[in-house]
Amino acid sequence: MSKKTLIAPSVLASDFSKLGDEVEAVAAAGADWIHLDVMDGHFVPNITFGPPVIKAIRNRTKAFFDCHLMIAPADPYLAAFAEAGCDGMTVHAEAGPHLDRSLQTIKSLGKKAGVSLNPATPETAIEYVLDRLDLILIMTVNPGFGGQAFIPAIVDKVKRVKALIGNRPIHIEIDGGVSAETAPLV
């Protein structure tokens, strides 16, 4: 797999009243992907948006919509997110009882499938589904709010995940507290 670094800025810090314009601007600035943090107020303490908002902004760019579903359960909503325009969907390992089934559903919808690991979730939690994954998202903050500080101890976890992946064509995504100072660490 190519070692090219992809830039996938989150829209979490956007002015949601101008979300379509901001998504266009981020894509025009050269973002490879647009990271959409979907939060339900249940799995994480914050609430953002759902399929109707994603559908409303989908026509503003052709950029890859990287939909990070911080929702539980996720399975009942996967088809709606696919129809709204998500190109890839990442579910949390802890968000449902049947991770393998969730990933199969995402793939059956023709989308890229990812799993997110919270800071306290060991990488061993996803060993059994590695061959179903296009992406592993490693949380370097506790999920639910933007603007948190990067957790340095997660750098070792990133190294372990890279070793676990081996030669598989799986992207690693780092989410939270990424800056010019922290990006080189991972």
Buried (B, 14 or more C-beta within 10 A) or exposed (E): EEEEEEEBBBBBEBEEEEBBEBBBBBBEEEBBBBBBBBBBEEBBEBEBBBBEBBBBBBEBBEBBBBBBBBBBBBBEBBBBBBEBBBBBBBBBBBBBEEBEEBBBBBBEBEBBBBBBBBBEBEBEBBEEBBEBBBBBBBBBBBBBBBEBEBBEEBBEBBEEBBEBBEEEEBBBBBBBBBEEEBEEEB
